[in-house]
Amino acid sequence: MGFVRFSVSLVAIIGLMAATIAGATIWLLLTDPVTVAESVNQGQVSPLVTQLASVLYSALKGLLKYL
């Protein structure tokens, strides 16, 4: 029974992380399409990852501000 709980928790955590990253990517695509287009065009992921980290950080900062 312990393994089933652990696997369900692990799947839930991975699902939440994937949903968060997907939401941040969509938000970045809508708010800063030039960075996304340049990253895709050049084949470099570092500008995209930097912007994603920035978006996630500002969202987390805004959520913690309310707490």
C-alpha positions as CSV (number, residue, x, y, z in Angstrom):
1,M,0.0,0.0,0.0
2,G,2.9,2.4,0.7
3,F,4.3,2.0,-2.9
4,V,0.9,2.9,-4.4
5,R,0.6,6.1,-2.3
6,F,4.2,7.0,-3.2
7,S,3.6,6.5,-6.9
8,V,0.3,8.5,-6.9
9,S,2.1,11.3,-5.1
10,L,5.0,11.2,-7.5
11,V,2.7,11.3,-10.5
12,A,0.8,14.2,-9.0
13,I,3.9,16.2,-8.4
14,I,5.2,15.5,-12.0
15,G,1.8,16.5,-13.4
16,L,1.7,19.8,-11.4
17,M,5.3,20.6,-12.6
18,A,4.4,19.8,-16.2
19,A,1.2,21.9,-16.0
20,T,3.1,24.8,-14.5
21,I,5.9,24.8,-17.1
22,A,3.3,24.5,-19.9
23,G,1.3,27.4,-18.5
24,A,4.4,29.5,-18.2
25,T,5.4,28.6,-21.8
26,I,2.0,29.6,-23.1
27,W,2.2,32.8,-21.1
28,L,5.6,33.6,-22.4
29,L,4.5,32.9,-26.0
30,L,1.6,35.3,-25.6
31,T,3.6,38.1,-23.8
32,D,7.0,37.9,-25.4
33,P,6.7,36.2,-28.8
34,V,9.9,37.7,-30.1
35,T,12.1,35.9,-27.6
36,V,10.3,32.6,-28.3
37,A,10.6,33.1,-32.1
38,E,14.3,33.9,-32.0
39,S,15.0,31.0,-29.7
40,V,13.2,28.6,-32.0
41,N,14.8,30.1,-35.1
42,Q,18.3,29.9,-33.8
43,G,17.8,26.6,-32.1
44,Q,19.0,27.9,-28.8
45,V,17.1,27.1,-25.6
46,S,19.0,29.3,-23.1
47,P,17.0,32.6,-23.8
48,L,13.8,30.6,-23.6
49,V,14.8,28.9,-20.4
50,T,15.9,32.3,-18.9
51,Q,12.6,33.9,-19.8
52,L,10.6,30.9,-18.4
53,A,12.6,31.1,-15.1
54,S,11.8,34.8,-15.0
55,V,8.1,34.2,-15.5
56,L,7.9,31.4,-12.9
57,Y,9.8,33.5,-10.4
58,S,7.6,36.5,-10.8
59,A,4.5,34.3,-10.6
60,L,5.8,32.7,-7.4
61,K,6.8,36.1,-6.0
62,G,3.3,37.4,-6.7
63,L,1.7,34.4,-5.0
64,L,3.9,34.7,-1.9
65,K,3.0,38.4,-1.7
66,Y,-0.6,37.5,-1.0
67,L,0.4,35.1,1.8
